Amino acid sequence: MFELRAATVEDAEAIAETVQLGFDSFRTWAGSNFDPPPATLELQRTREGLARASTWAVVAFSEGVPAGHVSLTQAREREEPRADIPGLAHLWQLFVRPPWWGSGLATRLNALVVAEAAARGYAAIRLHTPAGHRRARAFYEREGWSTDGILLPEPLLGIDLVEYRRDL
């Protein structure tokens, strides 16, 4: 049903568009005043992230249409100078476009990123997701992730995040 392939910088526009669709959906729980970052900023961040040497990413298509993606990179501290955290992978993004919600694609992408992090020799993997996004949080918890529930302010999005971790 889905064609999966390694993502490259050439996929940045499709990936950034998928992220924007995800951000737009945040209004259902964050309120109509939620204002995601501009698409141009997300495209720039996506290009930079995909070009990072430690980044691994997979993009999924359904009949040639982008359906979702997942990406992994070396975990770094949140504060500058953003030093690497040895042994810890960071699930950078996992987004599925709305037409494929509930299709099993997110579960498949999650399994791929966890397997890739383990294959790269990481001891654990973490991710950050919005604290108020109950659907995403329920998904990660169902998939074996756990959180301490500590809120992490995210100025770029204007919302709080929580960190989830999983041993590998």
Summary of the structure (lengths in Angstrom):
residues: 168
radius of gyration: 15.0
end to end distance: 28.2
largest distance: 42.3
contacts: 477
relative contact order: 0.16
helix: 36%
strand: 36%
